[in-house]
Amino acid sequence: MKRLFVIILVVTNSFILLSQNPVNSMLPVEVKKAYQNGTRTLSGVPGPNYWQNHARYQINVELKVEEDLLIGEEKVTYFNNSPDTLKRLVIRLYPNIYKKGNPRQWPIGDGINDGMVINSLSINGDSIDWNNREAVYLFSTNLSVFLPEPLAPGDSLEMEAGWQFEVSDRTIRMGKYGSNAYFIAYWYPQIAVYDDIDGWDEIEYLGAVEFYNDFNDYDVHISTPPGYVVWATGELVNERDMFSDYVLKNLMTARVSSKITRIFSVEDFKKTRKIIRHDGINAFHTNTWYFTAVHVPDFTFAVRRDVNWDGSSLVVDETTQRRVFVDAVYADSARTYQNAARWARASVEYMSFELPGVPFPYEHMTTVSNDRMGGGMESPMMANNGDPKDSTDAALTIFHEISHTYFPFFMGTNERKYAWMDEGWAAFLPMGFGEKYFPEYPYRKRFVERFEGTNGTEREATLITLSYNLGDYDSYRVHAYVRSALAYYFLRNALGDSVFKVALHTYMKRWYGKHPIPYDFFNSFNEATGMELSWFFKPWFFERAYADLGIKKVTNNNIIVVQNYGGLPLPVVVFCEFTDGTSEIISRRTSVWSAGEQAVALQVDKDKMIKKVVLGSELIPDIDETNNILEIGNN
């Protein structure tokens, strides 16, 4: 009994200490409720009562390229693992972003159409009456369906739907990218996430904020006209029925080889039945490509013809010797994509062994060029990228989109609310990759300059601000990509590379395949490092702190006092020039501010006279450089 009392006392005291953590003292009420319900813990570990729902999708879809029309049918088995009885489903109809009269954050010109047309919808065999407002409610991209029978905890239901929509060439992350080029994403009626924080995710898809899905299983049949090849999330089950022996031979070689293999070329398309085994049987023939994917947060596919396909493979886990197939698809007119397979392979290798240093979690990674000048769009095992003129830009874009494999797909983060938990990592990780492969490219310098342009202004939002609340797209970009990437970089600078990596791995091992929120990230880093890091997290993520270090004074005994006027923890670099022509550089890591001081004192050579002191670096942001130089003279 005494031992039990001691255990209870220790646990209670630990909870009190964790609650007194300054970050945990600012918890929103719905997050507090999650801790009280035991779905999450203040130490950053998933709680004993953590749960999440999931679904199985069986989809048959046909792409009619002559009409740019996608027609589909699906059967979805949805499992309610929550403790709540669900009285409705929220279904995402993403193509409604193109529907006339609907709100959107991006202009689409003449791309307006009818959106997603639902031809049929049933729940457990009961047809849903679209004219009954007590049964359905459609706002924009979210459809609420009130269930004929509530779905109890631990139970499941079946939803069946038939739909169609026009594939627009006014692309918003998907669509038609020119003649014979399609990337299909955000495309099927998808049951929204129901989680332990908000219940149903009912954030509308307006264009800016992107991703938040459960981990589901997919069984997908994709029908296309003759001559077209399909690449998709998951495994192509019937590849031996689809590809010619010529293609299969090259494909098998690529899957076991470290060298880049040409699987087929544009020229091969001109040779009858060279690519697809049964092409050309008759004018009405279609090819059906059958894919399966297990425990992934989404499913996308590309449909192309008259393209090149390159691929290779690499070991991503030295313990298991597991290999990943990495491939690239591009047209002969590509500006830089001839090297895409090599860059994609280098990206997967870097992520698996360096940072984040976690073996690539999927069986393949396909990068498709959409022939546009720039930009990219990620999805599990697939990326749809532009093809810029500059090869370094292309390589870093490829890396960025592939890195989304970890954030948000592997980690299951809610980019709609916390884009910095996704885009911030995908902007931070290329810093090391760029330094390794493109050392002359000013990647981090550009981020610093972009940050300085907004930091400290009214337009800058705190990172803890919910992403979907940011209507100004420039502010959203700084919030999602720039401030967050620099925050991760300077956190790594504060902790050191090895400690940072241990903390990152702790966080990832705890939350992969789940739905972490910011406090799970903060508390996991606190526990993994054994440090209380609110001195960093509060100003970078919660406050309107800005980058402004300045020279406050230089004392008679050669102590340089650097003041943190903006309150943002940053490294300190001071160049000191002496009157005898010599100089000294003093550097301190970001952790120099860990005790909460407003100023730091730096001692330089006491036996020399200081002539000039210069503070800062082009790689450290500072929005006011007027206090960065102090001329003392020759007195």
N, C-alpha and C positions, 0 to 999 in steps of 0.2 A: 504494500500500500504506500509506504514511504517512497519507494522507487517510482511508482506511478505518479505520485505528487511532484517529484523532482522533474520527471519528464514533462508533465503538464506545465510546470513553472517555466522550464527552459523554452518550450514551444511558445508559451504565452509571451515571455520576454522577447523572444526573437520576433514574434509578430509585431509587438509594440515598437521594437527598434526599426523594423522594416517600414512600419507605418510612419515613423518619424522621419524617414528619408524624405528630403525636400521634394523630390519628384513625386513620390507616392502621396505626399500631403496635398497634391493638386489634382487628385483623381476626379474625373467627371462621375456623376451619380450612377450612370449605367455601368461604368467600369467597376465602381465600388460594389455594385450589386453582383457582378460576375465573381468577384472575390468572395463575397458573402455566400454565394451559391456553390462555391468550390470548383468552378470551372477553370479558374486561373488562380495563381498564387502570387504573393508579394515578392517571392524570391525569383520569379520569372519562369518557374516550372509549370507546365500544364497541370491544372488541378485534378484531384481524384474524380471529379464529376465532369471533366471535360468531355464534350461530344461534338460531332458535326454530322450533318446529313449528307447523303450522296444519292446518285441515280445511275441507272443503266439506260443508255440510249441505243435504240435500233433504228437506223435511218436509211431510207432509200431515196436517192435524189438524182435528178437528171438535169444536166446543163444543156439547154438548147441554144447553141451558139448563133444560129441564124436569127433568133429573136432576142438574144441576150436575156434569156429567161431561165430561172432556176425553179424547178418544181419538185417538191419533196413530201414524203410521208414519214412519220416517226411514231414509234411506240416507246414510251418512257416508263420505267419502273422507278418510283421515287420512294426512298426509305426515310422514315422519320425517326431518327435516333435521339431527338430532343426529348426533354421531359414534358413538353407542351403538347396539348391537343390542338392540331392545326385546323382552322375552320375555312381556310382559303389557300390557294396557291398564287404566287406572283410569278408570271411568265414574261420573260424578256422577248420583245419583238424588235430586235435591233434595226432591221431594215426600215422601220418606220421613221428613222431619222431623215429619210428622203421623202416622206409623205407630205403632201401639200397641207399647209396650215400648221404643221408641227414646229415646235421650237428647236433651234439648233444654234450652236456657237460658231459654226463655220459656214460661210456662204457656199452654195453649190450651183448657183446660176440656173441653167436650164436642166439640171439633174433631178428636179422634182418629179416624183411619180406617185403611184398609189401605195407605196410602202409594201409591207408584208400583207398579202391577202390570205386570210385564213379560210380554207375551203371546208374544213371539218374540225371539230374538237369534241372529245368525249373524255369523261373521267369514269374509270371502272365500268366502261360500257354505256354509261348514260350520256347522251348527247347534250351539249351545252347550248342553250337558247341565247343567241346573241342579242335578241331584242328584249330580253328580260334583265333589267338593270339590277335586280336582286341576285342575278346569277353571275354577271360579268360587269367589269368596269375597265374601260380602256382610256388611259390618259394620253400618253405619248408613245413611249417605247415599253411601258409596263402594262401588262394585262393582269388584273386581279380576277380570279375565278373562285367564286364561293362554292365550297364543296357540297355536293348533295348529302354526303355523310362525313362528319369530321374525321380527321386522320389522327388516331390515337398514338401515343408514344410507343415505339417499337413496332409499329405497323407500317404497311406500304400501300401504295396505290398505283394504278396504271393510267397513264394519260396517252391518248392517241390524237394526233393532229395531222392535217394535210394543209399545205400552204404553197404559195408561190410568190415570187417577186422579180422585178426587173433588175438585172445587174447593171448598175450605172457606170458610165465612164467618168463621172464626177466623183472620184474615189475618196472615200473617208475610211482609210485603213483597209479597204477591200474594194473589189470591183473589177472592171475591165480596163486593162492597161494597154490598150492598142489592139491591133488586129491579132487574133489568135492567142491572146494573153490574158488570163484570168487568175486572180487570187481571191478565194472565197473564205471570208471570215465573218464573224458576227452574223450568222446566216440561218440558224435554225431556232425554232421556239425553244427557249432554254429556261428551265426552272431556276429562279433566282436563289441566292444564298439565304438561308435562314440560320442565324447564328446566336450565340449567347450574349451578344452585346446589344444588337439592335432588333433582334427578331428578323423579319423580312428586310432584305436590302431593296429599297424602293427608290434609289437614286436613279433619275432618268438619264439615259444616254443621249447627251447633247453634242458630243464630239470631242471635248477636251479630256475629261477624265475617262479612264479606260476600264480596268480589269478587276473583277472579283468573282471567282467561281469556286464551287465545290469540286472535289476530286471524284470524277465519274469514270464509268466504263463506256466505251463506244464500239459499236458494230455498224459499219457504214458501207453501203454499196453506192458507188458513184458511176452513173452512166454518162458517156460522152459520145459524140460522133466519131467516125473513123478518123484516124490520123492524129488524134490528140493523146498525150500522155498525162497521167495524173500523179502528182506527188502529194503526200499527206502526212498528218500526224499518225503515228503508230506503224504497224506492220502491214505490208501488202501481202495478204494471205494467198492470193491467186496469181502471184507474179509469173509462175511457170506457164500458166494458161494465157497470160497477157503478152509477155515479151518473147521475141524471137530467140533462137538459140544463140545468135550472135550477141545480142544484148545480155542475155543471161550469163554467158561466158565472161564478158567484160565486167559485169556486175559482181560476179563471184570473185574475180581477181581483185577488184577494188576493195571488197570487204575484208580481205586478208592482207592487203599490201599497204606499206607505208608510203609508197610512191603514188602520185596522182595518175589515175587511169582515165582515159577517155572512154566513157561507156557508150555514148553515141554522139554523133555530130549532126550539124545542120545538113550536111551532104547526105547523111544516111537517110534522112526523111524523103529524099528524092528517089530512093530505091524502093520499089514496090515490095511491101511486106518485110522490109529490112528491120523495122523497129517493133511493130506490134504483130503478134502471131496471126491473128485472124482478120486483119484489116482488109477491106475491099470485097467482102463476100457479096454484098448487094448495097444498093443506094440507101436502103432504110435501116441498115445494120447499125447498132450501137455497141460500144464496148463497155462492160461493167467492171469496175475496179473495186475490189473488196478489201477494206482495211479494218483492223481491230486495234484498240488502244485501251490499256487498263490503268486506272488510277491516275488520270491526267485531268487537268482543269479545263481543257477545251479541245476542240478538233477543228482544224482548218485544212484546206487543200488548194493546190495550184493546178491549173490546166493549161498546158502549152503545147505547141507544135513548132517545128522548124527552129529548134534550139540545140545547144550543146549541153551535154551532161558529163561532168567530171566528178570523180570521187576517190577517196582513199579511206583508210581506217587507222586507228591507233589504240594502243592499250591505255586505258584511263585509270586502271586500278592495278597496281603492282602485286597486290595480294592475291586477287582473283584472276588476274590477267584478262579481265573483261575488255572487249574491244568495242569501239563506237565507230559507226560508219558516218563519214562527214562528206557532204557532196554539195555541188553548186550547179545551178541551171542558168544559162544566159544565151543571148542571141549573138550572131556573128558581128553585129554592129556594136557590141559592148565596148565601152571606153576603157574600162579598167578591170572588168570582171573575168578576164582570162586568168587572173591570179586568185580568183575568189576561193577556189577549193583549198589552195595553199594557205590563205589567210584564215579561212574558217577552221582548218585543221590546227593551225598555230593557236588560234583562240581557244579551242577546246582543250588543247594540251596545257596552255597557260592556266586556265581556270581549274583544271583537274589537279595540277601539281604545284601551282604557285599561289594564286589567290582567286577565289576563296580557298583553293587547295582541297576541294571536295571532288571525288570522282564524278565526272559528268553523268547525270542520273538517267539519261534516256538512251535508247538503242541507236538512234541516228539523229543527225542534225542537217537539215536541208536548207540551203540558202538560195533563194530564187531572185534573180534580177528582174525588176519590173520595167527596166529601160528608162526610168525617169532620171532626172539629174541628181536627186538627193533624197534623203529621208529613208525611213525603214519602219517595218512593223513586225513585231514579234508574236509568236504563238508557240505552243509546245512542239518541239522538234521541227519547227518551220520558221523561216524568216522571209519577208518580202521586202527587198531593199532597192533603193535607187542605185544608180551607177554613176557617181560623180567623175569629173575629169581627173581630179587629183587622186592618185593611187593610195596615198596615206589616209585621206578622208574616207575612201572606200573601205580600207582595211579596218579603220577604227569604227566605222558604222557597222560592219559585219560583226566585230567583236561586241559592240554595244548590244546589238539585237540578240546575239547568242547568249550574252550574259543574263538576259532576262529568264533564261532557263532556270536559274537559281532564284531570282527575284523578279516576278512573283510566283513562277510556276512551281518550283520545288518547295518554296516556303509558304505559298498560299496566302500572301498578304493582300490586303484590301487597298488596291491602288486608287479606288474611287475616293476614299477618305484620306489615305496616307500615301500620296504618290511618292514621297521621299523614301518610303520603305521599299520602293521598287525602282523608279527612275534614278533616284539618288545613287543607289548601288551600281546601276548600269552606267552611270556617268563617272563614278569614282573608280571602278575596276579598270577601265582602259588607261588610267594614268600610268600604272605600272607596266602594262602591255606596251603602251606608246614609248615609254622610256627605254624599254628593252629593244624594241624593233625599229622605232623611229625617233632616236634621241634628239634629232634636230627639230622635231615638230613641237611647236609651243602649246601643247594641249592644256596643261595646267595653267599656263600664263593667260590663255584665253578665258578660262573659267574665272580667274582672279579679276580680270578686266571686266567681265560681264557682271560679276558680283559687285564690284565697286560702283557700277553704274546705277544700281538700285538700292544697295545697302544703306540703311538709315533713312530712307525716304518713306513717305506715306504709302507708296505703292507696295512696299515690301511687307509681306505677311509673315508672321511667325510660323515655324515649321509645324507646330502643333495645330495650327488652323486647318480645318478640314478642307481638303483639296477642292471638293466640288463647290465650295463657297467662293472660290476665286473666279470672278467673272472676267477679269482682265487677263488675257492670254500671256502677255509678257511677264506679269507678276506670277502667274502659274508656272511658267518655265523656270524662273529663278527659284521659286519655292520647290518645285519637284526635282529639278536637275542640279542647279548651281549651288545654292546655299547648302543643300543636303550633301552633295558630293564633297564640298570643301569641309563640311563638318566631319564626315567620315575620314577624310585625309588627315585633318588636324587631330582627331581622336587617335588615329594610328600614330601620329607624331608624338602625342602625349604619352601613350602607353608603351611605345616601342613595337617593332614589327612582331616579335614572337608573342608577347602578351596579347596584343591586339588579335592575332590569329587564333590563339587559344580561346579568347572570349567570343570571337565570331563563330568558331566551331561549336562552342558550347550552346550558343543561341540557335545555330542551325540544327544541331542534333536534337535539341528539345522540340523544335517547332516545324521541322520539315513535314510536309503532308498535312499540316494543320493551318490554323488561321491566327497568326500572331498579331498583336496590336503594339503600338509604341512602348507601352509600359512593360511588356514582355521582353522587348529588346533592351530597354534601359536596365531593368532589374537583372536580366541574364548577364549583362556586361558587368554590373556591380558585383554579382556573386562570383562570376568566373575570375575576375581580377582580384577579388578580395578588397576592392577599393570602393569608396563612396564617391561616385563620379558626378554628383549633381552640380559641382562647381563648373563642369563642362556642359552637361546636358541642359541646365536651366538657361544660360545665356544663348546657346546655339539653337535650341529647339523650342523654348517656351517664351523667351523674352525678345524685346526689340533691340538687343545689344548690337552694336555696330563696330566695324573695324577701324580703330583709331588709336594706335600707340604713338606716344610722343616723348621727346626728351624734356623732362621736367627741369632738371638742373645737373650741373657737374660740380662736385665739391672740390675743395682745395686739395684733398688727398686722393684725387683722381677716381672718385666714385661717380659713375654715371647713373642717374636715376631715371628710369623709364616708367612713364605713367600710362596706365590703361584707361584712356579717356572714354572709349566707347564701350568698355565692359566685355568685349568678345575675347575669349582666350585664344591667343595666337603665339607662334614662336617669336622669339626676340633675336634679331641679328643686328649687331652694332659694329660699324667700322670706325676705328679711332685712328686719326693721323696725328703724329707727334711733330714737334717743331724741328727735330733732328732729321726729318725725312723718313723715319720708320713708321710702321703702322701695326695695328693689332685688330683682329676680328674676334668678337665674342658672340657666341651663339647659345641660346637656351631653348629647350624644347617647350612645347605648349604647356607641359606640366608645371612650368615655373609659376603658374597662377593657381595651382591646386589648393593652396591654403587660403585662397580668397582675398589676397592682398590687392590693393589698387595700384601698387607700384612695386618695382623690383630694382634693387641696387646691384650694379655691375662694377667690379673693381678692375681697373687696368693698371699698367705698370706705374708704380708710385714714383719711380725715379726719373720719369720723363715729364716734359711739359706738353699738354694737349693743345693741338692747334685747331682741330676740327673733329666733330662727331657727326656721323651720318647713321641714321636708324632705318632699318627696313630692307626689303628685297622685292624684286618684281614678282616673286612667287608667294609673297605674303600680302594679302589685301590691306589697304589703308586708304580711307576715303578723305583724309586730310593730311597732306604731306607738308604743310607749312610748319609743323612742329617737329619735323624729322631731321633737321640740320641745325647744328649749333657751331658757329664760327667763334673761336676763342681768341685766336690771333697769336702773335709772337711775344706777348708781354711776359 
